[in-house]
Amino acid sequence: MARAEQQRLAQATSWSAAAPCPALAIPMGARAWKVTDKRPETDDTGLGDRTQPNATVCTRLSAPGLLWALAVMMAVEEINNASTLLPGLRLGYDLFDTCSEPVIAMKPSLVFMAKVGSRSIGAYCDYTQYQPRVLAVIGPYSSEVALVTGKFFSFFLMPQVRPLPTSHPPAHLRSPRVRSCLRLQVSYGATTDRLSNRETFPSFFRTVPSDRVQATAMVELLRGLRWNWVAAVGSDDEYGRQGLGLFSSLANAKGICIAYEGLMPLPRAGGLRLGSVQSLLHQVNHSSVQVVVVFSSAHAAYSLFSYSIHYRLLPKVWVASETWLTSSLVMTLPGMERVGTVLGFLHQGAEMPEFRSYVQTRLARAAEPAYCASLEAGQLGLEEHVVGPRCPQCDRASPENVTDGLLYHQTFAAYAAVYSVAHALHKALLCNSSGCPAQEPLRPWQLLENMYNVSFRAYNRTLQFDSSGNVDLAYDLKLWVWQDRMPMLRTVGSFNGSLELQFSNMIWHTPGNQCSRQCREGQVRRVKGFHSCCYDCVDCKAGSYQRHPDDALCSKCDQDQWSPDGSTRCFPRTPRFLAWGEPAVLGLLLLLGIVLGLVLLALGLFTWHRDSPLVQATGGPRACFGLACLGLVCLSVLLFPGRPSTANCMGQQLLLHLPLTGCLSTLFLQAAEIFVASELPPSWTDWLHSRLRGPWAWLVVLLAMLAEAALCSWYLAVFPPVVMTNWHALPTEALVHCRVSSWIMFGVVHATNAMLAFLCFLGTFLVQSQPGRYNSARGLTFAMLAYFITWVSYIPLFANVHVVSHPPVQMGTILFCVLGILATFHLPKCYLLLWRPDLNTPEFFLGGGPSDARGQGGSGHEEETQGKNK
């Protein structure tokens, strides 16, 4: 508060400065905001511009500071006017403004330590008999200032001991050689938990709870409302940093995830760091939280919400610390009603009905011009010479300026602080109803010992300091309820070791109060960062599912089940195999019909013209047998569609390889005849021809098929294909298919047919054609090429397609192999039988002898041309 205001208020009391009395020094805490101006201003104390250690002056009025000063004054007057607490004694006091700056607070602190009637602080070895100017210090309000003054007043305390129970003072206070240095300090607003450390601050007391209690209440509130995903912001000062640290540690211990945690820069003379504020708001928005805990001073909170409103931050739930919950600076910020829901804890004070009228009386007197003039004409006291001059004008203060501060009973703490010292004096001076018989001058260490044992009453509330210098006060949970662009504080709960909520009185900016981070169905929590409570929601992938809502890992489905992404259950897999009605099967069946029809057509023509030179030159009955085998090869594809069985899997190999061996063996005999007639000496030709025709030829076919049958039987007996259910090949189905047990044996079975085809190719590839003769060698060469191209293409295709496509690939390969042989070797002969019967002569196909036989190498086109020439 402004210094001139404090001085004239102090002199407006009935206390006489000359009367002998114990002294109280009251550094008033919160400074520096004009009540009529709601914009945060720069610090006007000029600390940053100082080049000399001269005096600094606070020129702005703080309405809360004014009320705290008046509460102290009223308490002193009540004690002095009463006859029970300190009979025969009168308390005195000095009022000083700290401007909430530790540097400014140091000068009055030095004044407090000076000897009575002097400006000097004596340096002694033994301070037992040292009599300072004051016995106790009330204040300051600011935690940051209290940390400095608290250490200063306890500067000479050296022993390191633990605090003792409330009923006894700490043992280190009992030594007169060290305790005489202690200056009793009672704060009504410094809440930082560091001040509870009795080793560092043995002479510090306060009439408000520690921030640890408030942080605990906040955590219990989040748990009670099931808000498990929050952001936390603190002001970049002692109050905000330690409060944020307390809240963070307590929240993490209770499983509440702090998705983002940051510090809000304070407004200073150099201006607010805009980039820091933008980054902080961006991080809060990026974390997707709906609840933000703000442990901050009023000034930093003002800046935070100013930028939040400017950047149109989405409405959220703001859990406020006590410092800014009731700040008119924040409450009256334009657009504040759009930020969302604001609630926080306010320690329970006691109603002081007389205080309002007391304030009005004092403010009315202070506003009198004559009274202001009397202040200017007054003599300067010791404090003016040391601390600095009075303000040159009287600040205008009216009851309207301080109305908000009268609503929330926050001045009770300052009022109770005076009574705590008075009760300690009562005990230290051995006071009774008739007086205080102690004659020795009282020193601070004597008063300090009695603070631990004193239990005092203030406005019908009984308070007592614990071993850490704190009092046990309950909290009310307050909710902002907007009325005419100004929020009113509605009580919606309380905290006194346990949380009680009044849900019926709560109003939220979001329907149903959906502020918790909950994963959707089918999502699990993926932990991130250093805290197990912080997580991202991740969809369960296909094949897994969310079993319980709080699962951190997806549960795998059984192998006979499947699930889609983000599922909460598994579904049974349906069997999948090559069904008859599938489009691929229908297309292959159509191709089968065409190929089988061509085979039957060729077989019919060959049978009908079995005695013709063309059929005889092709092998006669062997040619018909080869076509019949090709038909069986075609029919083998009918074993691939449908649900696989062991019989089907085995039958596929037998029905493919044995007939194909039969067909290739007849073609081999045809190639051997051509090779013998074309490449061997005439002396061998007749003998070999007799062995390659007739019963000997059929013996070769039989031996080839028996060899293939033996290989197939061994393969099926030792390495039989098995019916396998593949649970992983398809996402939603179980693939049932025939699995080859040994690919090596599978290749050996194919090797017999490949060897026959290769011999056919060798026997016909180098045969020279002669004009005027039918070139059977060329047809056989192309037939074997078609065979090799088909099966060589099958290998990479089979290896690269999905296992689901293996059966149709095998079917297509078989049909194209048959079609290739048929189209290159048999169908050209069918063309001659049907449309060129004039070429079906012995001379053209059979020749007249060995020399003629050697001429069977002409091409089909040449034979057609020769026929035309005839």
BAMARRO-543911 format. One record per residue (C-alpha): x, y, z. Coordinates in steps of 0.1 Angstrom, whole numbers, padded with zeros to 4 digits, always signed. Example, Ala and Ser with C-alpha at 12.3 -4.5 7.8 and 13.67 -1.06 7.14 Angstrom:
REM BAMARRO-543911
+0123-0045+0078 +0137-0011+0071 
//
This chain:
REM BAMARRO-543911
+0000+0000+0000 +0011+0036-0004 +0033+0048+0024 +0015+0080+0031 -0018+0061+0035 -0002+0037+0059 +0013+0065+0080 -0018+0085+0083 -0038+0054+0092 -0012+0046+0119 -0014+0080+0134 -0052+0080+0133 -0053+0055+0162 -0057+0062+0199 -0022+0049+0206 +0004+0073+0219 +0039+0068+0205 +0054+0079+0238 +0037+0052+0259 +0059+0024+0270 +0048-0008+0252 +0060-0038+0233 +0064-0030+0196 +0051-0047+0165 +0066-0039+0131 +0042-0047+0102 +0057-0048+0067 +0026-0048+0045 +0029-0071+0016 +0010-0068-0017 +0019-0037-0035 +0017-0018-0067 -0016-0021-0085 -0038+0009-0088 -0074-0001-0080 -0088+0019-0108 -0064+0006-0135 -0067-0030-0144 -0038-0032-0168 -0005-0047-0155 +0020-0019-0151 +0057-0019-0149 +0074-0017-0116 +0076+0020-0106 +0101+0015-0078 +0129+0022-0102 +0150-0007-0090 +0164-0014-0124 +0175+0022-0130 +0193+0028-0096 +0229+0036-0097 +0231+0046-0060 +0217+0029-0029 +0192+0057-0024 +0156+0056-0012 +0128+0041-0033 +0092+0050-0031 +0060+0030-0039 +0034+0053-0052 +0006+0030-0061 -0022+0019-0038 -0029-0018-0031 -0064-0024-0018 -0055-0058-0001 -0025-0042+0015 -0046-0014+0029 -0071-0039+0044 -0043-0060+0060 -0029-0028+0076 -0064-0019+0089 -0070-0054+0102 -0037-0052+0122 -0046-0018+0135 -0080-0030+0146 -0065-0060+0163 -0040-0038+0182 -0067-0015+0193 -0089-0043+0205 -0060-0058+0225 -0051-0024+0240 -0087-0016+0248 -0093-0050+0265 -0083-0057+0301 -0078-0095+0299 -0050-0103+0275 -0023-0077+0283 -0037-0057+0313 -0017-0026+0319 +0002-0028+0287 -0003-0013+0253 +0010-0026+0219 +0026-0003+0195 +0034-0008+0158 +0051+0007+0127 +0037+0001+0093 +0060-0003+0063 +0053-0010+0026 +0076-0037+0011 +0062-0031-0025 +0065-0069-0027 +0102-0064-0034 +0128-0081-0012 +0153-0052-0018 +0128-0027-0005 +0120-0049+0025 +0156-0050+0037 +0156-0014+0049 +0127-0018+0074 +0142-0051+0084 +0174-0033+0094 +0154-0008+0114 +0137-0037+0133 +0171-0051+0142 +0184-0018+0155 +0188-0012+0193 +0161+0006+0210 +0163+0044+0203 +0192+0039+0178 +0198+0033+0141 +0227+0009+0148 +0228-0028+0150 +0254-0038+0175 +0279-0066+0169 +0283-0087+0199 +0295-0122+0208 +0266-0128+0231 +0232-0114+0221 +0213-0127+0252 +0208-0092+0266 +0205-0075+0232 +0172-0054+0231 +0162-0047+0195 +0138-0020+0185 +0108-0045+0180 +0098-0078+0195 +0079-0093+0165 +0074-0087+0128 +0039-0092+0113 +0043-0101+0076 +0052-0099+0049 +0025-0113+0026 +0047-0123-0003 +0065-0156-0001 +0095-0142-0021 +0100-0114+0004 +0094-0137+0034 +0122-0160+0023 +0146-0131+0024 +0134-0115+0057 +0130-0149+0073 +0167-0158+0066 +0178-0124+0077 +0160-0126+0111 +0175-0161+0116 +0209-0152+0103 +0229-0160+0134 +0212-0194+0141 +0239-0221+0136 +0228-0255+0151 +0212-0280+0127 +0183-0297+0146 +0149-0312+0139 +0117-0295+0148 +0101-0309+0180 +0064-0315+0187 +0040-0286+0191 +0040-0288+0229 +0077-0280+0232 +0099-0253+0214 +0128-0267+0194 +0158-0275+0216 +0182-0252+0198 +0161-0222+0210 +0170-0230+0246 +0206-0218+0244 +0208-0181+0253 +0239-0176+0233 +0222-0182+0200 +0185-0177+0207 +0189-0140+0215 +0196-0133+0178 +0161-0146+0167 +0135-0121+0156 +0099-0135+0158 +0082-0132+0124 +0045-0140+0118 +0032-0138+0082 -0004-0137+0072 +0002-0146+0035 +0035-0162+0028 +0025-0198+0020 +0056-0213+0003 +0064-0247+0018 +0101-0238+0022 +0092-0216+0051 +0081-0247+0071 +0118-0258+0073 +0127-0250+0110 +0164-0255+0104 +0164-0226+0080 +0135-0205+0094 +0133-0212+0131 +0116-0180+0140 +0090-0179+0112 +0053-0185+0119 +0022-0179+0097 -0015-0178+0102 -0022-0194+0068 -0017-0230+0057 +0013-0240+0037 +0011-0244+0000 +0015-0281+0005 -0020-0282+0020 -0034-0263-0010 -0016-0285-0035 -0029-0316-0017 -0064-0302-0019 -0060-0295-0056 -0049-0331-0062 -0078-0344-0042 -0101-0322-0063 -0088-0337-0095 -0091-0372-0082 -0126-0365-0069 -0138-0352-0103 -0118-0379-0121 -0097-0354-0140 -0066-0374-0148 -0051-0354-0177 -0041-0318-0169 -0017-0291-0177 +0001-0272-0149 +0013-0236-0151 +0032-0216-0125 +0044-0180-0123 +0082-0176-0126 +0087-0166-0090 +0092-0184-0057 +0054-0188-0051 +0047-0202-0085 +0078-0224-0088 +0075-0241-0055 +0037-0244-0057 +0041-0260-0092 +0067-0284-0079 +0046-0295-0050 +0015-0300-0071 +0035-0319-0097 +0050-0343-0072 +0017-0349-0054 -0002-0353-0087 +0022-0379-0101 +0021-0398-0069 -0017-0401-0072 -0017-0412-0109 -0027-0378-0124 -0009-0371-0156 +0006-0336-0161 +0006-0335-0199 +0024-0301-0199 +0042-0282-0172 +0055-0247-0177 +0064-0214-0161 +0047-0181-0169 +0071-0151-0171 +0063-0122-0148 +0056-0087-0162 +0087-0066-0156 +0100-0032-0167 +0116-0048-0197 +0082-0061-0209 +0067-0096-0209 +0085-0122-0230 +0058-0126-0256 +0075-0156-0272 +0074-0174-0239 +0037-0168-0234 +0029-0179-0270 +0050-0210-0266 +0033-0218-0233 -0002-0214-0247 +0007-0235-0278 +0020-0263-0255 -0012-0262-0235 -0033-0264-0266 -0011-0291-0281 -0014-0313-0250 -0052-0314-0257 -0060-0310-0220 -0093-0296-0207 -0080-0288-0172 -0052-0263-0164 -0039-0258-0129 -0025-0223-0125 -0003-0218-0094 +0005-0182-0100 +0006-0147-0087 -0022-0124-0097 +0001-0104-0120 +0012-0134-0140 -0023-0148-0141 -0035-0115-0155 -0009-0118-0183 -0017-0154-0190 -0054-0148-0194 -0049-0116-0214 -0030-0136-0240 -0054-0165-0238 -0083-0142-0246 -0063-0125-0273 -0054-0158-0290 -0089-0172-0284 -0078-0202-0264 -0106-0228-0262 -0126-0227-0229 -0111-0249-0203 -0114-0256-0166 -0089-0235-0146 -0080-0246-0112 -0068-0215-0094 -0043-0210-0066 -0055-0189-0037 -0034-0158-0047 -0053-0150-0079 -0086-0167-0072 -0100-0135-0056 -0079-0110-0074 -0100-0082-0088 -0073-0076-0113 -0080-0109-0129 -0117-0110-0122 -0124-0077-0141 -0102-0086-0171 -0124-0080-0202 -0134-0113-0218 -0126-0133-0187 -0160-0148-0188 -0150-0166-0220 -0121-0185-0207 -0142-0213-0192 -0147-0225-0156 -0126-0212-0128 -0125-0228-0094 -0100-0230-0065 -0094-0232-0028 -0097-0204-0004 -0087-0209+0032 -0115-0204+0057 -0113-0172+0076 -0136-0159+0102 -0163-0133+0097 -0154-0100+0113 -0187-0080+0113 -0171-0050+0129 -0143-0048+0103 -0164-0032+0076 -0175-0003+0097 -0139+0001+0111 -0126+0004+0075 -0152+0029+0066 -0145+0050+0097 -0107+0050+0091 -0110+0058+0054 -0134+0086+0061 -0109+0101+0085 -0080+0097+0062 -0099+0116+0035 -0102+0147+0056 -0080+0176+0042 -0071+0188+0077 -0059+0153+0086 -0037+0151+0055 -0023+0186+0063 -0015+0175+0098 +0005+0146+0084 +0026+0169+0063 +0033+0192+0093 +0043+0163+0116 +0078+0156+0127 +0097+0128+0110 +0104+0098+0131 +0133+0074+0130 +0117+0053+0103 +0113+0082+0080 +0150+0091+0083 +0160+0055+0075 +0133+0042+0051 +0126+0073+0031 +0103+0102+0028 +0065+0101+0029 +0045+0102-0002 +0039+0138-0013 +0002+0134-0015 -0027+0115+0001 -0039+0087-0020 -0076+0087-0026 -0091+0056-0010 -0127+0049-0006 -0148+0020+0006 -0157+0013-0030 -0120+0005-0037 -0118-0022-0011 -0153-0037-0013 -0141-0069-0030 -0115-0076-0004 -0141-0075+0024 -0160-0104+0009 -0137-0133+0014 -0124-0129+0050 -0088-0129+0038 -0079-0102+0063 -0086-0126+0092 -0051-0140+0088 -0035-0106+0095 -0059-0100+0124 -0050-0135+0139 -0013-0128+0135 -0015-0100+0159 -0034-0121+0184 -0009-0149+0182 +0019-0125+0193 -0003-0110+0220 -0011-0144+0235 +0026-0153+0234 +0033-0120+0252 +0006-0129+0277 +0023-0161+0285 +0059-0148+0284 +0050-0119+0308 +0031-0142+0331 +0000-0120+0327 -0032-0126+0347 -0064-0107+0353 -0048-0081+0374 -0017-0075+0353 +0016-0087+0340 +0040-0091+0369 +0072-0098+0349 +0096-0069+0354 +0125-0080+0332 +0125-0064+0297 +0112-0090+0272 +0135-0101+0245 +0126-0118+0212 +0140-0152+0221 +0118-0153+0252 +0087-0145+0231 +0097-0171+0205 +0098-0199+0230 +0061-0192+0239 +0049-0192+0203 +0052-0230+0201 +0030-0236+0232 +0004-0210+0227 -0032-0218+0217 -0051-0186+0210 -0085-0175+0199 -0094-0149+0173 -0131-0143+0165 -0142-0175+0181 -0116-0196+0162 -0090-0215+0181 -0057-0216+0164 -0023-0232+0174 +0010-0234+0156 +0024-0268+0149 +0061-0277+0150 +0066-0261+0116 +0051-0228+0125 +0019-0234+0106 -0018-0233+0116 -0044-0258+0107 -0071-0241+0086 -0096-0257+0064 -0103-0247+0028 -0134-0238+0010 -0137-0248-0027 -0149-0217-0046 -0164-0216-0081 -0167-0185-0102 -0203-0178-0111 -0207-0149-0135 -0232-0121-0127 -0232-0089-0146 -0197-0092-0160 -0182-0099-0125 -0178-0133-0110 -0192-0142-0076 -0176-0169-0055 -0199-0198-0048 -0189-0224-0022 -0191-0259-0039 -0170-0279-0015 -0145-0279+0013 -0112-0296+0023 -0100-0303+0058 -0078-0333+0054 -0105-0349+0031 -0125-0335+0002 -0162-0328+0003 -0179-0317-0029 -0213-0302-0035 -0220-0314-0071 -0254-0298-0072 -0239-0263-0069 -0213-0268-0097 -0217-0252-0131 -0194-0262-0160 -0186-0247-0193 -0186-0282-0209 -0217-0304-0209 -0214-0333-0186 -0180-0321-0173 -0160-0342-0197 -0125-0331-0187 -0107-0363-0182 -0084-0380-0207 -0103-0412-0216 -0093-0435-0243 -0119-0446-0267 -0131-0481-0269 -0105-0502-0286 -0076-0480-0275 -0050-0486-0248 -0027-0463-0229 +0009-0460-0243 +0030-0445-0215 +0052-0416-0224 +0077-0395-0206 +0089-0403-0171 +0056-0407-0154 +0035-0438-0158 +0003-0417-0157 +0012-0398-0188 +0001-0417-0219 -0012-0415-0255 -0042-0434-0266 -0033-0460-0292 -0056-0481-0313 -0053-0518-0309 -0041-0532-0342 -0058-0559-0361 -0054-0592-0344 -0056-0577-0309 -0082-0561-0288 -0088-0540-0256 -0098-0564-0228 -0103-0538-0200 -0107-0500-0201 -0075-0493-0183 -0053-0518-0202 -0018-0505-0211 -0013-0533-0237 -0036-0549-0262 -0045-0585-0258 -0039-0608-0287 -0067-0628-0301 -0066-0666-0302 -0053-0680-0335 -0087-0690-0346 -0100-0655-0340 -0095-0621-0356 -0103-0585-0348 -0102-0552-0367 -0082-0521-0357 -0096-0506-0325 -0116-0535-0314 -0129-0546-0280 -0135-0582-0289 -0124-0610-0312 -0144-0627-0339 -0142-0663-0350 -0123-0668-0383 -0142-0684-0412 -0124-0710-0432 -0111-0698-0466 -0102-0720-0495 -0106-0719-0533 -0143-0721-0536 -0161-0732-0568 -0180-0700-0571 -0150-0676-0570 -0145-0656-0602 -0110-0670-0607 -0123-0705-0605 -0151-0698-0629 -0126-0683-0654 -0103-0713-0650 -0132-0737-0655 -0141-0719-0686 -0106-0723-0698 -0107-0759-0688 -0138-0764-0709 -0121-0749-0739 -0089-0769-0735 -0107-0801-0728 -0130-0795-0757 -0100-0791-0780 -0084-0822-0766 -0115-0843-0772 -0119-0828-0806 -0083-0837-0815 -0088-0872-0800 -0119-0877-0820 -0103-0867-0852 -0073-0889-0846 -0095-0918-0837 -0116-0913-0868 -0086-0910-0891 -0065-0936-0872 -0055-0954-0904 -0046-0922-0923 -0009-0915-0931 -0010-0884-0909 -0021-0903-0878 +0002-0931-0885 +0032-0907-0889 +0022-0891-0856 +0023-0924-0838 -0011-0939-0845 -0026-0954-0813 +0002-0938-0792 -0010-0904-0804 -0045-0912-0793 -0031-0924-0760 -0012-0891-0756 -0043-0871-0762 -0062-0891-0737 -0034-0884-0712 -0037-0847-0719 -0074-0849-0712 -0066-0865-0678 -0041-0838-0671 -0068-0812-0678 -0092-0830-0654 -0066-0829-0626 -0074-0792-0621 -0108-0802-0608 -0091-0814-0576 -0080-0779-0566 -0113-0761-0559 -0133-0769-0529 -0122-0776-0492 -0089-0794-0493 -0086-0829-0479 -0057-0854-0477 -0071-0874-0506 -0074-0842-0528 -0039-0831-0519 -0025-0865-0529 -0047-0869-0560 -0036-0836-0574 +0000-0848-0578 -0009-0883-0591 -0035-0871-0616 -0011-0844-0629 +0022-0862-0632 +0012-0898-0644 -0009-0887-0674 +0016-0860-0682 +0044-0886-0682 +0022-0908-0705 +0018-0879-0730 +0054-0869-0729 +0066-0905-0734 +0046-0908-0766 +0061-0875-0778 +0095-0888-0768 +0090-0918-0791 +0080-0895-0819 +0111-0874-0814 +0133-0905-0813 +0119-0918-0846 +0127-0884-0862 +0162-0883-0848 +0170-0919-0859 +0157-0913-0894 +0175-0880-0897 +0208-0883-0878 +0218-0920-0876 +0235-0942-0903 +0211-0961-0926 +0224-0994-0913 +0209-0986-0879 +0177-0971-0891 +0156-1001-0899 +0166-1020-0867 +0158-0989-0845 +0126-0982-0863 +0114-1017-0855 +0121-1011-0818 +0105-0977-0817 +0072-0990-0831 +0049-1018-0820 +0051-1035-0786 +0085-1021-0778 +0072-0985-0780 +0044-0994-0756 +0070-1009-0733 +0089-0976-0732 +0057-0958-0723 +0049-0983-0696 +0084-0981-0681 +0083-0943-0681 +0049-0943-0663 +0060-0969-0639 +0091-0949-0630 +0070-0918-0625 +0044-0938-0604 +0073-0951-0582 +0085-0916-0577 +0050-0903-0569 +0044-0932-0545 +0076-0926-0527 +0069-0889-0525 +0034-0893-0512 +0044-0920-0487 +0075-0902-0473 +0067-0866-0478 +0029-0864-0483 +0013-0830-0487 -0008-0821-0457 -0039-0801-0452 -0028-0770-0433 -0048-0742-0417 -0029-0710-0419 -0043-0686-0392 -0021-0656-0402 -0022-0655-0440 -0055-0636-0440 -0067-0609-0416 -0102-0623-0410 -0102-0659-0423 -0084-0691-0418 -0067-0703-0450 -0071-0740-0455 -0047-0753-0482 -0024-0781-0492 +0011-0776-0480 +0040-0792-0497 +0061-0811-0472 +0093-0813-0493 +0100-0789-0521 +0130-0810-0531 +0109-0841-0536 +0083-0820-0553 +0110-0810-0578 +0122-0846-0582 +0087-0857-0592 +0087-0830-0618 +0122-0839-0630 +0110-0871-0648 +0087-0852-0671 +0112-0824-0675 +0138-0849-0686 +0114-0865-0712 +0106-0830-0725 +0143-0821-0727 +0151-0853-0746 +0123-0845-0770 +0137-0810-0775 +0172-0823-0782 +0160-0849-0806 +0141-0825-0828 +0159-0791-0824 +0188-0799-0847 +0169-0820-0873 +0173-0806-0908 +0141-0801-0928 +0137-0811-0964 +0113-0798-0989 +0082-0819-0999 +0080-0837-0965 +0059-0829-0934 +0081-0814-0906 +0070-0832-0874 +0103-0822-0857 +0093-0785-0857 +0060-0792-0840 +0076-0812-0813 +0102-0785-0807 +0076-0758-0802 +0056-0782-0780 +0085-0787-0757 +0093-0750-0757 +0057-0743-0746 +0061-0769-0718 +0093-0753-0705 +0081-0717-0708 +0049-0726-0688 +0067-0744-0660 +0097-0721-0658 +0072-0691-0655 +0054-0710-0628 +0083-0711-0604 +0087-0673-0598 +0050-0667-0601 +0042-0693-0575 +0069-0680-0552 +0058-0644-0553 +0020-0646-0552 +0001-0648-0519 -0005-0683-0506 -0042-0678-0513 -0034-0676-0550 -0013-0708-0551 -0042-0732-0562 -0054-0710-0591 -0018-0704-0602 -0013-0742-0603 -0045-0747-0622 -0037-0721-0648 -0002-0735-0653 -0015-0770-0659 -0041-0758-0684 -0017-0735-0703 +0008-0764-0704 -0018-0787-0720 -0029-0759-0743 +0007-0752-0754 +0013-0788-0763 -0020-0791-0780 -0017-0759-0800 +0018-0765-0812 +0017-0802-0820 -0018-0816-0823 -0040-0788-0836 -0020-0782-0868 -0025-0818-0877 -0063-0814-0870 -0062-0785-0894 -0048-0808-0921 -0073-0835-0914 -0102-0812-0917 -0092-0786-0943 -0063-0802-0962 -0071-0838-0967 -0052-0837-1000 -0020-0836-0980 -0029-0866-0960 -0008-0890-0982 +0020-0915-0975 +0045-0896-0996 +0040-0864-0976 +0040-0880-0941 +0057-0914-0943 +0081-0912-0972 +0093-0941-0994 +0124-0953-0975 +0152-0942-0953 +0163-0915-0977 +0128-0902-0978 +0125-0905-0941 +0154-0881-0937 +0134-0855-0954 +0108-0852-0927 +0122-0820-0915 +0102-0795-0936 +0081-0768-0919 +0044-0768-0917 +0042-0738-0940 +0065-0754-0965 +0044-0786-0965 +0014-0766-0972 +0031-0748-1000 +0043-0780-1015 +0008-0794-1013 -0005-0765-1033 +0021-0770-1059 +0009-0805-1065 
//
